[in-house]
Amino acid sequence: MGTLTRRDRRRFTVAGCAGLVLVAAGLLFWQAGALAPRFSAFSGGFGEELLDDSPERPGTLLVHEERTVVNDGFLPITVAELTASGRGLAPYSVTAQDGRDFPRVLEAGERLPVVVDYAVTDCETATEVIDLRARVERWWGTAEAGVPLVEALPGITGPVTSACGYAEFMAEHRGEPG
C-alpha cells in the first residue's frame, strides 16, 4: 500500500473540479427553466355568480377568478396553452386578460394576467384552489408544468368557499322580499 502519485492526485483533483462544474451547470439550467419550465401565479381577485336559480332547480355556481402567471425562469418560454382542473370543479376557460390568443412568449420574469372561469359542481368535495397547468413549446418538444398559486393571505376566504357560501345564503333566503 502506497501513497497516491502526483499524477493520480492531479487526476482526482481534475475529476472533482469537473464534477463540481457539472453540478453547478445543472443547477443553473434548472434555475433558468431550461430543464423544466418554472412558473408561479398570484391571485388577482375573484367573483361568483349564481345562474338560473329557481326553487325547482338549483342554479349553476360560476366563479370568475383573476390570476397573474409569472415566468420564474431566466429564459423566455412559449406558453402554448393554459388549462385548469380540480375536484368538484368544472373548468370553462383560461384566457389572457388582454384578449390575445395563445401561444404567448413570456420573457424571464414577465407576468401574464389571466382569467379562469369555472363552475363549482359539488361544494362538499370541491378543492379550494383550481390547479393551473401550462403546456410549453420548445424547439426540442413540448413540456407541461404546474403553475402553483403563491399562498394567499391567511384568513381570507378563497373563491370556492366564498362561492359556496354565497349559494348557501341565496338558497336560505330564496323568495324573501329584497
C-alpha positions, 0 to 999 in steps of 0.5 A: 500500500502506497501513497497516491502519485502526483499524477493520480492526485492531479487526476482526482483533483481534475475529476472533482473540479469537473464534477463540481462544474457539472453540478453547478451547470445543472443547477443553473439550467434548472434555475433558468427553466431550461430543464423544466419550465418554472412558473408561479401565479398570484391571485388577482381577485375573484367573483361568483355568480349564481345562474338560473336559480329557481326553487325547482332547480338549483342554479349553476355556481360560476366563479370568475377568478383573476390570476397573474402567471409569472415566468420564474425562469431566466429564459423566455418560454412559449406558453402554448396553452393554459388549462385548469382542473380540480375536484368538484370543479368544472373548468370553462376557460383560461384566457389572457386578460388582454384578449390575445390568443395563445401561444404567448412568449413570456420573457424571464420574469414577465407576468401574464394576467389571466382569467379562469372561469369555472363552475363549482359542481359539488361544494362538499368535495370541491378543492379550494384552489383550481390547479393551473397547468401550462403546456410549453413549446420548445424547439426540442418538444413540448413540456407541461408544468404546474403553475402553483398559486403563491399562498394567499393571505391567511384568513381570507376566504378563497373563491370556492368557499366564498362561492359556496357560501354565497349559494348557501345564503341565496338558497336560505333566503330564496323568495324573501322580499329584497 
